[in-house]
Amino acid sequence: MIFQQLTPMRDCGLRIWKSEIGTCALMVILVTAVGGYTQSRPSKPTLIRDTATAEGKEEADAKEKEKVLSPLEAEKNLKVGDFYFKKKNYSAAIQRYLQALQHQPNLIRAYESLGKAYEKNGEHSKALNVYKDFLQKYPDSPKAPDFRSRISDLEKKSG
Protein backbone atom coordinates (compact mmCIF):
# COMPACT_ATOMS: atom_id res chain seq x y z
CA MET A 1 0.00 0.00 0.00
CA ILE A 2 2.80 2.43 0.85
CA PHE A 3 4.60 1.32 -2.29
CA GLN A 4 1.51 2.28 -4.33
CA GLN A 5 1.68 5.78 -2.88
CA LEU A 6 5.32 5.99 -3.93
CA THR A 7 4.64 5.38 -7.61
CA PRO A 8 4.27 9.11 -8.44
CA MET A 9 7.57 9.65 -6.67
CA ARG A 10 9.43 7.12 -8.80
CA ASP A 11 9.96 9.75 -11.48
CA CYS A 12 12.07 11.74 -9.06
CA GLY A 13 13.86 8.65 -7.85
CA LEU A 14 13.38 6.54 -4.78
CA ARG A 15 16.65 7.77 -3.29
CA ILE A 16 15.46 11.37 -3.11
CA TRP A 17 12.24 10.30 -1.45
CA LYS A 18 14.09 8.21 1.11
CA SER A 19 16.48 11.06 1.90
CA GLU A 20 13.54 13.42 2.42
CA ILE A 21 11.92 10.92 4.78
CA GLY A 22 15.23 10.53 6.60
CA THR A 23 15.59 14.29 6.95
CA CYS A 24 12.04 14.61 8.26
CA ALA A 25 12.59 11.80 10.74
CA LEU A 26 15.80 13.42 11.95
CA MET A 27 14.00 16.75 12.41
CA VAL A 28 11.24 15.06 14.42
CA ILE A 29 13.81 13.40 16.65
CA LEU A 30 15.66 16.69 17.21
CA VAL A 31 12.51 18.64 17.96
CA THR A 32 11.36 15.98 20.40
CA ALA A 33 14.73 15.91 22.13
CA VAL A 34 14.94 19.69 22.45
CA GLY A 35 11.34 19.88 23.64
CA GLY A 36 12.00 17.25 26.30
CA TYR A 37 15.17 19.03 27.41
CA THR A 38 13.48 22.38 27.83
CA GLN A 39 10.55 20.84 29.68
CA SER A 40 12.81 18.96 32.08
CA ARG A 41 14.69 22.15 33.06
CA PRO A 42 12.99 24.22 35.73
CA SER A 43 12.10 27.67 34.53
CA LYS A 44 13.52 30.72 36.24
CA PRO A 45 11.21 32.36 38.74
CA THR A 46 9.53 35.42 37.31
CA LEU A 47 9.91 38.70 39.09
CA ILE A 48 6.64 40.41 39.81
CA ARG A 49 7.04 44.17 39.60
CA ASP A 50 4.85 47.10 40.22
CA THR A 51 3.37 47.88 36.79
CA ALA A 52 3.57 51.65 37.21
CA THR A 53 7.27 51.45 38.01
CA ALA A 54 7.89 49.04 35.16
CA GLU A 55 6.03 51.24 32.67
CA GLY A 56 7.95 54.31 33.81
CA LYS A 57 11.23 52.45 33.37
CA GLU A 58 10.23 51.24 29.91
CA GLU A 59 9.39 54.80 28.87
CA ALA A 60 12.73 56.03 30.18
CA ASP A 61 14.51 53.22 28.33
CA ALA A 62 12.70 54.13 25.11
CA LYS A 63 13.71 57.78 25.46
CA GLU A 64 17.28 56.72 26.17
CA LYS A 65 17.34 54.59 23.01
CA GLU A 66 16.29 57.64 21.00
CA LYS A 67 19.28 59.54 22.36
CA VAL A 68 21.77 56.85 21.38
CA LEU A 69 24.40 58.33 19.12
CA SER A 70 24.94 56.34 15.98
CA PRO A 71 27.26 57.70 13.30
CA LEU A 72 26.21 54.97 10.87
CA GLU A 73 22.52 55.83 11.24
CA ALA A 74 23.36 59.51 10.88
CA GLU A 75 25.31 58.88 7.68
CA LYS A 76 22.51 56.69 6.31
CA ASN A 77 19.90 59.37 7.00
CA LEU A 78 22.16 62.01 5.50
CA LYS A 79 22.54 60.04 2.27
CA VAL A 80 18.81 59.36 2.03
CA GLY A 81 18.17 63.05 2.70
CA ASP A 82 20.57 63.96 -0.11
CA PHE A 83 18.65 61.62 -2.41
CA TYR A 84 15.35 63.32 -1.53
CA PHE A 85 16.98 66.74 -1.95
CA LYS A 86 18.14 65.84 -5.48
CA LYS A 87 14.61 64.65 -6.27
CA LYS A 88 13.31 68.03 -4.98
CA ASN A 89 11.33 66.36 -2.20
CA TYR A 90 12.52 68.89 0.35
CA SER A 91 10.12 68.00 3.16
CA ALA A 92 11.29 64.36 3.12
CA ALA A 93 14.90 65.54 2.99
CA ILE A 94 14.28 67.77 6.01
CA GLN A 95 12.95 64.82 8.02
CA ARG A 96 16.02 62.74 7.17
CA TYR A 97 18.44 65.54 8.04
CA LEU A 98 16.68 66.01 11.38
CA GLN A 99 17.03 62.28 12.07
CA ALA A 100 20.72 62.47 11.16
CA LEU A 101 21.16 65.25 13.71
CA GLN A 102 19.42 63.14 16.37
CA HIS A 103 21.95 60.36 15.81
CA GLN A 104 24.96 62.66 15.54
CA PRO A 105 24.29 66.21 16.81
CA ASN A 106 27.68 67.61 15.77
CA LEU A 107 27.41 66.65 12.10
CA ILE A 108 28.20 69.88 10.24
CA ARG A 109 27.01 68.58 6.88
CA ALA A 110 23.60 67.75 8.34
CA TYR A 111 23.17 71.34 9.59
CA GLU A 112 24.22 72.72 6.24
CA SER A 113 21.94 70.38 4.28
CA LEU A 114 19.03 71.00 6.64
CA GLY A 115 19.37 74.75 6.22
CA LYS A 116 19.52 74.44 2.43
CA ALA A 117 16.47 72.16 2.40
CA TYR A 118 14.51 74.66 4.50
CA GLU A 119 15.56 77.42 2.09
CA LYS A 120 14.47 75.42 -0.97
CA ASN A 121 11.20 74.56 0.77
CA GLY A 122 10.52 78.27 1.31
CA GLU A 123 10.90 78.08 5.08
CA HIS A 124 13.47 80.85 5.44
CA SER A 125 12.86 81.48 9.14
CA LYS A 126 13.57 77.83 9.95
CA ALA A 127 16.70 77.93 7.81
CA LEU A 128 17.84 81.01 9.73
CA ASN A 129 17.22 79.21 13.02
CA VAL A 130 19.28 76.22 11.87
CA TYR A 131 22.20 78.39 10.81
CA LYS A 132 22.08 80.48 14.00
CA ASP A 133 21.79 77.37 16.15
CA PHE A 134 24.87 75.93 14.47
CA LEU A 135 26.86 79.13 15.04
CA GLN A 136 25.89 79.17 18.72
CA LYS A 137 27.05 75.59 19.19
CA TYR A 138 30.13 75.68 16.95
CA PRO A 139 31.31 79.30 16.49
CA ASP A 140 34.89 78.26 15.66
CA SER A 141 33.93 75.73 13.00
CA PRO A 142 35.63 75.99 9.60
CA LYS A 143 32.13 76.30 8.09
CA ALA A 144 31.16 79.22 10.36
CA PRO A 145 31.90 81.89 7.69
CA ASP A 146 29.66 80.07 5.21
CA PHE A 147 26.85 79.94 7.75
CA ARG A 148 27.27 83.64 8.54
CA SER A 149 27.03 84.55 4.85
CA ARG A 150 23.90 82.42 4.49
CA ILE A 151 22.38 84.19 7.49
CA SER A 152 23.11 87.62 6.00
CA ASP A 153 21.70 86.56 2.61
CA LEU A 154 18.51 85.27 4.20
CA GLU A 155 18.12 88.38 6.35
CA LYS A 156 18.46 90.55 3.23
CA LYS A 157 15.78 88.50 1.45
CA SER A 158 13.36 88.64 4.36
CA GLY A 159 14.20 92.18 5.52
N, C-alpha and C positions, 0 to 999 in steps of 0.2 A: 504494500500500500504506500509506504514512504517512497519506494522506488518509482512508483507511478507519478508521484508528485514531483520527482526529480527530472522527469523526461523533458520539460521545457528548459531545464537548466543544462541539459547535456550539450546544447549548442555552445554554451560558454565554457564547458569543460567541467568535469566532476571535481578536478583538483581545486579550482577556484571556489566552488561551492563548499567543499570541505574546509578550505582555509577560512572562509567567512564564518562557518559554523564554529570552527576552532577559536577564532577571534572573539566571537560573541560569547562562547562559553568561558573564555579567559576573563572577559570583562565582567560577566556575572559573578565569577569567583572572586575577583578583586573587589567589586562593589560589596559583596556579601562580607568579605573579610574586613574591609574598612568600616562598614556599618557596624559589625560586631565589636570591633575595637573601640569605636567611639561610644557605643552604648555601654561597654564594660567599664569605661573610665568615668569616675564621678565628675560631675560638672562643678565648676567653681561656684561658690556661693555668690548670689547677686547682692549688690549693695543697694539698699533702699534709701533713696535720697528725698529730701524735701523738693517737691516739683518746682516751687517758686525759685529756690536757690539754683536748681539745675537749669531752669530756663534762663535765668539771669546770666549764668556762666556760659551757656551756649550762645547767647546773644553777644556777650563780650568776646568769646572766641571767634565768632563770625566777623565782628568788627576788626579784630586783630588780624584775621586772615586778609581782610581788604587792605590793611596797611602794609602787608608784606612787600618788601622791595624786591622786584624781579627785573633785572636788566634785560633778560631774554623776552619777557612779556612786553616790556616797554618797547624794545626794538621791533617786535612783531607788530604791535599796534601802530608804531610810527610808520612802518612800511605799508601797512594796510591803509592808514590815513593818507599817505602819499599817493597810493593808487586811487583812492576816492577823489583826492584833490585834482589829479590829472584828468579824471573823468568828469570834473566840475560838479561833483556831488559834495559841496562844501559842508553841509550839515553833518553828513556821515563822517567826513574827514575830521571835523571838530570833535565829534564824540570819540574817535580813535585817538586823537592827540591828547584829549583830556585823560583817557585811560592810560596812555603812555606816561603822562605826568604823575598819575597815581602810583604807578609801579616804579618810577624813577624820577623823583621831584626835581633833580638838578640837571635834567637833560635839556641842554641849551637848544638843540635842534627842535625839540617838541614845542618849546615856547615860541620860537621863531615861526614854525609851521602853523601853530595854533593862531598866532596873531595874523598871519597872512590869510588863513582860511576865514577868520572873522572879517577881515577887510574885504575879501572877495564875496563874502556872503552879505555884505552891506551893513554889518554890525560894527561900525567904527568905534563906538564907545567901549565895546567889549575888547576890541583889539587894543585900544589905548590902555585899558586896565591890565591886559596881559603883559604889554611891554613895560608898563610902570611897575607892575608886580615883579617882573624879572629884574629890573634895575634896582629895586629895593633889596632884593635877595642877593643879587650878584653884581654890585656896582663896579667891581674891578675886572669883570669878564672881558675877554678879547672882543666879544660881540657887543659890548655896551655902547660903543659909538654908533653902530648900526641901529640899535634899538632907539637911541636918542634921536637919530635922524628920522626914523619912522614915526616917532611920537610927534616931532615938530611938523612933519608932513601931514599927519592926521589932524593935528590941531589947526593947521592952516585951512584944510578942507572943511572942517566943521565950524571954524570960527569966522 
